[in-house]
Amino acid sequence: MTGPLKKTLNWDVSAGDDPALAVACAILLALTLLAAALFVSGSSRPGIDFSCFWGAGTMALEGHAATAYDWQQLRQLLIQLQPITHAPYSYDQTPVPYFYPPVFFLVLAPLALLPFWIAFGVWSAAKLLCWLLVVHAIRPRSAAMLLALAAPPVFFDFIAGQSALLAASLLGGILLTLDRRPLLSGFLLALLIFKPQYGVLLPFVLIATKRWSVFFTASLVAPALILVTGVIFGWDTFKGFHEAATFAATQFHLSGALPWYKLQSNYGLFRSAGLGYGPAMSLHIAIAWACAIWVLIMWRRRVSSAVQAASLLAATPLISPYFAIYDMPILAIALAFLMNANMDEGIAPGSNRGVFRIGVGIVFILGYAFPLVLWPVGPFMCASVIAIILMRYRYRAASAASPAAPLRKPASV
């Protein structure tokens, strides 16, 4: 590809771009936008999960933030204030409970000042902007942007109106600024308290790598956010959150009130396979510990910061038992980091290109297949990204052993 088109698209094979993969992602993105248009033009409406955010914010504005954790009261409010039906869902038949940490009210209350559809549009535009800024900061190439937008979980997050894109953007921003702006990184880590399962590995990594500035900044900012939340919305919100979280864990992890296929974790996979709570949770915890140890090993070794970041991102959904399909955009951030890995370590751009294509293909196929198979595909998506990292690491070791292909010193992200 030469001339003005190449300049416009900013595809450069020498910089590690893969034009064929970029074209495939552009086609998939076009098909995804078509599917979204068909979804909206039909009887269905987007934003079913955002409705509980908006309703909770409304209750907070009315001075009753703690009642947002009571599903019956939240449901009645949604029926009164939100007449649009999210077919085929019904608030009477399909509960959409709210059990986010109270700090999230700091975001939801301002959104609730707006009518539902305007608030939904502002919310969607804001998290997409954060997503694109972080992806661009990781790798300012058109191929990376197309991959990040075409990833199936991004579509699921948008349709539901969920918060995964915002959480993944925060996690990507934390990893980008660990060394260059540690205070900012710590501040972003504290903000991730609104979706804590995304940051469960980070404290261990910070301690293992002695990044104390990030650790202590987060340790100071997070309590400050909790204090502000308690003062503004009342301390009873924390009691309501505890009760709601306990109820959700009981319903989701024990009784199966939530279909197992909606839990895109190893726990959900094992429960879908017929295992009981004890064996499924035990296996999940064992795998989670193995993943955590692997991540710490990667962060202690001399590999590029891009590979280290990708390892943490790929392992994170395997730690918590509660991850949904719309939480998987985190893997697109991991893939964006991996697109930088070869250039960081002086490996030829064409090396491992086939492995990367296969891995991305598996992630995308599993994502698009989820609505059809209704099975926990998340662990397999994570395993595909981890396989790319391991194959890349193996190739790096082989390259290091070859005197004709010396490696550059790992660069920072």
N, C-alpha and C positions, 0 to 999 in steps of 0.2 A: 504494500500500500504506500503510495507516494503522493507528493503534491499537497494541495490545500486540505484534502480530506484527512490525511495523516496528521497535519498540523492541528486541525480542528479537534480531532479526536484524541490527540496526544498519545498515540500508541507508538511505542519505541521498543522494538525487540531487544535492542542493546541494553535497555534499562530494565529488562525482565518482564515486559508486557507480553501477553499472549493474545494476539488479535483474534485468533479462532475462538478462544474462550470468551473474549469480549463480545464478539458477534452473537455467540450462542446466548449469552446473558441478555443482550439487547432484545433478541427474539423472545426469550422467556419473559422479559419485563413487559413487552408489548402484549403478550398473551395474558399476563397477569392483570394488566390494566383493563383489557377487554373483559376478563372474568369479573373484575370489580364493577365495571359498568353494568354488566348483566345482572349482578347481584343487587345493585342499588336500584336498577330500573324495574326489577321484579317486585314481588310482594315483601321481600326481606328488606330490612333496614340495618345499617351499620350502627355500632356503638352500644351493643347490649351490655358489655362490661363497663363502659364509661358511664352508663346511666347510674350505676351504684356509686361511682365517684362523684358525679354531679349531685345525686341525692344526699350523699354524706356531706358534701360541701354546703348544701342548702341547710341541712340540720345544724351545721356548725355556725352558719351565719345567724340562725335563729336562737343561738345560745344553748343548743341541746346536742352538742357534738357526740356525747357518749351514747345517745340513743341511736346513732347511725350503726352501731354494732348489733342492734336488735333487728333482725331481719324482718319481723312482722311490721314494725313501725316504719322501717325503710321501704318496704314493699307498698304500704298504704300511701306513703308520700309520693312514690314514683307513679302509682296509678292516678293520683290526683293531679300531679304537676306535669307528667310526661304522657300525653295521650297517644303518642305515636307508638304503635305496636311493632316490636322487633320480631316479626314473623320469621321463622316458625316458632319463636320463643314466646312464652307468655309469663308475665310476672306472677300469675296465679299458679302456674304449673312448674316453672323453672326458676327456682330462687337464684338470685345473684347477690350473695351476701357480701358484706364489706368487712374485711378483717386486716386492713393495712395498719401499720403503726401510726399512732396519733400525729407524728411529725408531718405526715402527708397532708393533714388538714391545712398546713401553711400554703400548700399549692391549690388544694381543692376549693377552699373558701373563696378566693378571688375568682376562680372559674365559675362558681355558682352564682356570681353576680350577673352573669350573662344568660340569655335564653339557651335552652339545651343545645340546639343545633349550632348556634354561634360558638358556644363553649366547646362543643365537640370539634368544630373546625379549628379554633385557636389551639386546642390541645393537640390535634393531629399535626398542624403546621409546626408547632413549637418542637415537638419531639422529632419530626422529620428533619428540621433544621439542625438540631443537635446531632442527629445521626449523621447527616451529610458532612457537617463540620469536623466531626471526629474521624470519619473515614478519610476525608480529604487530608487531615493532619497526619494520619498514619501513612497514607500513600496517595499523593496528589496526582493520580492518574485516572483516566477515563475508565480503564478496565476495572479498577478497584471499585469505582463508584457504581458501575453497572452491576457488578457482582453483588454489592451490598444492597442495591435496590431490588434485584431480581430474586434474592433469597426468599423462598416460600414463607418462612416464619414472619418476614416483614409484612407480607400481605395479611396473615392471620392476626397480627398485632393491630394493624390498621382497621380491619373489619370489626374486631371486637372493641376497639378503643382502649386497649390495654396499656400498660406502662413499661413493657419490656424494652422498647426502643430507647426510652429515656434512661432506664437502668443500665442497659448495655452501653449507651453513650457515656454515661458516667464512669463505668468500669474501664472503657477504652481511654477516656481522658485521664483517669488515675494512672494507668500504665504508661501513658505518653509522658507524663510530667513527673514521674517518680524521682528522676535524677536531676532534671533541668530546673524544675520548680517544685521542690518538695513540700513547701507550705501550701501551694495550690493543690497538690496531689492529696495532702492530708485533709484539706477542706472538702474536696470532692468525695473523698472516702467517707467523711462524716455525713454528707448528703445522701449517700447510698443506704443510710439507715432506714429509709422508707421501704426498701426491698432488701432486707438483710441477707437473704440466701445468696445474693450475688457476690457479697463481699466476705464470705466465710473463710476463704483461703488466704485472703490478703494479710490479716494480722500475723499468721504464721510465716509468710514470706518476708514480711517487714522485719520480724524478729530474727529470722534465720540469716537475712542479708544485712542486718544492722542498719536499717534505714530509720533511724530513731526520729528524725525530724518529721517524717510523714506520720509515723506511729503516734507521736505525742501531740501533733497538731490535730489529728483525728480524735484522739482521746480527750482533747479540750473542747473542740467544736461540737462533737456529738452531744455531750451533756448540756451545752449551752442551747442547742436546738430543742432538747427535751424540756429544759427550763422554760424557754419562750413558749413552747406549745402548752405546757401546763398552765402558765400564767394567762394565756389568751383564751384557751378553750376549756380549761378546767382539768383538775387532776383526776376527776372521775373517768376521763377518757382512757386513761391507762388501765383502770380496772375493767372498763368495757372491752378494751382491746384484749386483755388477758383472757377474759371469759369467751370472747368470740374466737380467739386463736385456739383455745382449748377445745371448744366445740367443733371447730373446723378440723382440727387434727383427729378428733375422735370420729367424726363423720367420714373423713377422707381416708384415714389410715386403718380404721378398724371395721366400721360397718359396711363400707362400700357404697354409701349413699351417692358418692360421686363415682361414675363408671371408671374402672381401673385404667382404661385406655387413655383417659385424660391426664393421667400422671405420667409425664414423659421422663421417668426416672427408672433406675434399676428396680426400685421397690415396686413401681407400677407395673413394670415388665414381669416381675416374679409373681405378683398377685394376679395379673392377667393369665399367667401360665398355670394358675390353680394353687399356688402355695399359700399357706396361711400366714397370719401376721408375723408370728415369731420367726419362722425360717426366712420369709421374704425380707424382713427388716434386718435380720442377722447378716444375710448375704449382702444386702445393700450397704450396711455399715462396713463390712469387710472390704468391699470394692472401694468405698469412699476413702477409707484409710490408705489403701494401696495407691489410689489416685493422688491423695495429698502427699504421700511420701515421694511419689514420682515427680510431682511438681517441685517439691523442695530440692530434690536431687538436681533437676534441670536448672533451678535458679542458683545452685551452688557451683555449677560447672561452667567452663568457659565456652559458652555458646552465645550467640547473638541475643541481644535483648528482645528482638522480634520473635525469636523462637521461644524464649522464656515467657513472653506475654501470651503467645498462642497456646502454650502448654497450660497456663493458668486458666485461660478462657475456655479451652476445650474440656478441662476437668471439672470446672465449676458446676455444670448441670448434673454431674454424677455424684455430687456431695449431698445435696438436699433431696429428700424424697418428694418434695413438692415443687416440681417444675412442669409447666404446660408447654404445648406446642408453640404458643406465641412467645415463649421465653427463649426460643432457639436463635433469634438474631445474634445472640452472643457469639455463635459460631461463625457468622459472617465477619465479625470483627476479628476473630482468630485467623480467618483466611486472608483478610487484608494484611494482617501482620506478616503472615507467611509469604505473601507476595514480595515482601521486602527482604526476606531472609537470605536468599541467594546473593543479592547485591551487598548485603551487610558483610558477608563472609567471603566475598571474592569468588564465588562459585559461578560457573558459566550459566547464563540465563536459561539455556535450553536443558540444563541438567534437571532431572526429576520433573520435567514439565508433564510427562505422561502420568506420573504418580499424582501430581496435583490435579490434573484434569479428571482422573478417575475419582479421586476423593471428593472433589466439588460435585461431580456428577452424582455420586452416591448420596451426598447430603441433599442435593436438590430433588432427586427422584424420591427419596424417602419423605421429604417435606411435602411434595405434591401428592404422594400416595396416601398420606395420613387420612384425609377425609374419606377415602375409599376403603382402606383396610381397617381403620379404627383400631389401631394397635400402638403400643408405646414404641415409637420409632426413634425417640430421642437418644437412648443409649447407643444405638447403631450410628446415628449421625455424629455423636461425640467420638465414637470409636474410629470413624472414618477420618476425622481431623487429627486424632492422636496418631493414627497410622501414617498420615502424611508427615507428621513431625518425626516419628521414629525412622521412617525411610529417609527423610532429609538428614537426620542426624547420622544415620548409617553411611550415607553418601559423603557427608562431611568428614567422618572418620577415615573413610577410604581415601578421600582427597588429601587429607592431612598426611597420610602415610606415603603419598606419592611425592617424590622430590620435584617433579615437574609441575606440580600444582600447589604451590604454597598458599596458605590462607592469610588473609589480612586480619588484623586485630579486630575483634567484634566491635561494631559501631553501636552507639546508643540510638534508641528510637527517637 
